[in-house]
Amino acid sequence: MDSRIHNVLFLCTGNSARSILAEALMDHWGQGRFKGHSAGSFPKGEVNPLAIKLLSQFDMPVDRMRSKSWDEFARPGAPAMDFVFTVCDQAAGEVCPVWPGRPITAHWGVPDPAAVEGKEALKMLAFRQAFSQMERRIKLFIDVRLELSRREIERRVRDIGHIDEEATRDKGS
């Protein structure tokens, strides 16, 4: 069994909400096996305050969370990524940098909680829903046996990206 820590990068356009939540969740649930990272194609430059508030409610560290460009992870000397997951549809459609080391990639789309308008309670509900959806996926991901073939791991991480899609579509009907 591979005992090294595997780097996981979550990409979104703004790197202020979904990818930040995913980074924190990966660090929390993947302790000792996985290290979460996040970045954006067009980072907003600050983390959404509701993401910080939600992570704080779950006693997850927020002091090092920052909105950053995906260029940080494509340059020489950056940590090599083992997995790269897009969490927003826009980032999934963009041309990504070439990641050193041939990471396994997948799309794990989650509705953007930062796009919800209205009272703070409604916005916070959207953040909790995004958090829960990402948490379910990360828990499934950390249970994937990494001694499987690359093709099988790729299939499983792609399948994880479809968790909750049917429920989301049914709510919209």
C-alpha positions in Angstrom: 0.0 0.0 0.0 1.2 3.5 -0.9 1.8 5.3 2.4 2.6 8.8 0.9 0.3 11.7 1.2 -1.6 12.3 -2.1 -2.2 15.9 -3.2 -5.7 16.8 -4.4 -6.5 20.1 -6.2 -10.0 21.5 -6.4 -10.6 24.0 -9.2 -13.2 26.6 -9.6 -13.3 29.9 -11.4 -13.2 32.2 -8.4 -11.7 30.0 -5.7 -13.8 31.7 -3.1 -16.4 29.2 -2.0 -16.8 25.6 -3.4 -13.2 24.8 -4.0 -12.3 26.3 -0.6 -14.9 24.1 1.1 -13.5 21.1 -0.7 -9.9 21.9 0.3 -10.9 22.1 4.0 -13.0 18.9 3.8 -10.2 17.0 2.1 -7.7 18.1 4.8 -10.2 17.1 7.5 -11.3 13.7 6.2 -8.1 12.7 4.4 -5.8 13.2 7.3 -2.6 11.4 6.8 -3.5 10.2 3.3 -4.6 13.2 1.3 -3.7 16.9 1.3 -6.3 19.3 -0.1 -5.5 22.3 -2.3 -7.7 24.8 -4.1 -7.3 27.3 -6.9 -9.2 29.3 -9.5 -8.8 30.2 -13.1 -9.9 33.8 -12.2 -9.5 34.0 -8.4 -11.6 36.6 -6.7 -8.7 37.4 -4.3 -10.7 36.7 -1.2 -12.5 33.8 0.4 -16.3 34.3 0.7 -17.1 35.2 4.3 -19.9 32.7 4.4 -17.4 29.9 3.5 -15.2 31.0 6.4 -18.2 31.2 8.7 -19.4 27.7 7.8 -15.9 26.1 8.1 -15.5 27.8 11.5 -18.8 26.3 12.7 -17.3 22.9 12.0 -14.0 23.8 13.8 -12.1 23.5 10.5 -9.0 25.7 10.2 -9.5 28.9 8.1 -6.4 30.9 8.9 -4.5 29.6 5.8 -7.5 29.7 3.4 -6.9 32.1 0.5 -8.2 32.7 -3.0 -5.3 31.8 -5.4 -4.6 31.2 -9.1 -4.2 27.8 -10.5 -1.0 29.0 -12.0 0.6 28.5 -8.6 0.2 24.7 -9.1 1.4 24.6 -12.7 4.8 26.3 -12.2 8.1 24.5 -11.4 8.5 23.7 -7.8 4.8 23.4 -7.1 3.6 20.2 -5.3 2.8 17.5 -7.8 -1.0 16.8 -7.9 -2.2 13.2 -7.8 -5.9 14.3 -8.4 -7.4 17.4 -9.9 -11.2 17.9 -9.6 -13.2 20.8 -11.1 -16.2 21.7 -8.9 -17.9 24.3 -11.1 -19.1 23.8 -14.7 -17.4 26.9 -16.0 -13.9 25.7 -14.8 -14.6 22.3 -16.2 -15.1 23.9 -19.7 -11.9 26.0 -19.5 -8.5 25.0 -20.8 -6.5 24.1 -17.8 -2.8 24.2 -17.4 -0.8 21.1 -18.0 -0.4 19.5 -14.6 3.0 17.8 -14.0 2.8 14.1 -13.2 -0.4 13.2 -15.0 -2.9 13.5 -12.2 -6.2 11.7 -12.4 -8.9 14.3 -13.2 -12.7 14.4 -12.9 -15.6 16.9 -12.7 -17.5 17.1 -9.4 -19.9 19.9 -10.2 -21.6 21.6 -7.2 -24.1 24.5 -7.5 -22.5 27.8 -6.6 -23.7 28.9 -3.1 -22.1 32.3 -3.7 -24.6 32.9 -6.5 -27.6 32.6 -4.2 -29.3 35.9 -3.5 -31.5 36.9 -0.6 -31.2 36.9 3.1 -28.1 35.6 4.8 -30.1 32.5 6.2 -30.9 31.5 2.6 -27.3 32.0 1.5 -26.0 30.0 4.4 -28.4 27.2 3.6 -26.8 27.1 0.1 -23.3 27.0 1.6 -24.4 24.1 3.9 -25.9 22.2 0.9 -22.6 22.6 -1.1 -20.6 21.6 2.0 -22.7 18.5 2.5 -22.6 17.5 -1.2 -18.8 17.9 -1.3 -18.4 16.1 2.0 -20.3 13.0 0.7 -18.1 12.9 -2.3 -14.9 13.3 -0.4 -15.9 10.5 2.0 -16.5 8.2 -0.9 -13.2 9.3 -2.5 -11.0 8.6 0.5 -12.4 5.0 0.5 -11.2 4.3 -3.1 -8.4 1.8 -2.9 -5.4 3.4 -4.5 -3.9 0.0 -5.3 -6.5 -0.4 -8.0 -5.5 0.2 -11.7 -5.4 3.8 -12.8 -8.3 3.1 -15.2 -10.4 1.8 -12.3 -9.5 4.7 -10.0 -10.4 7.1 -12.9 -13.8 5.4 -13.3 -14.6 5.6 -9.6 -13.6 9.2 -9.2 -15.7 10.1 -12.2 -18.7 8.2 -10.8 -18.3 10.0 -7.5 -18.8 13.3 -9.4 -22.3 12.1 -10.3 -23.4 11.6 -6.7 -26.4 13.9 -6.0 -26.9 14.9 -9.7 -30.2 13.0 -9.9 -31.5 14.5 -6.7 -30.6 18.0 -7.9 -32.3 17.4 -11.3 -35.4 16.0 -9.6 -35.7 19.2 -7.4 -35.6 21.3 -10.5 -38.4 19.4 -12.2 
